[in-house]
Amino acid sequence: DEQYEEFELIYSLNRDLGLPVSLEEIEITGEQWKECEKRIPDMSDVAHYPYRVTEEMLEKAMRQLKERAQKNV
């Protein structure tokens, strides 16, 4: 949803606390994530969000996360 400042704050906090900031760190493969991308938009809790979450939004968010993680390498 393009809340970049909030993303950066949470990403940095998680990294500083030693929490996972990538799929690899929680042992989820790209293939497993793709399956999740298909299911997440139809999950009951996501239905209560103030906007529709789409597979495309999830794909974009994951690309941004990967790009951000590369800056730490």
Secondary structure, DSSP 4 states (H G I P E B T S, - for coil): ---HHHHHHHHHHHHHTT---STGGGT--HHHHHHHHHHGGG-TTGGGSSS---HHHHHHHHHHHHHHHHTT-
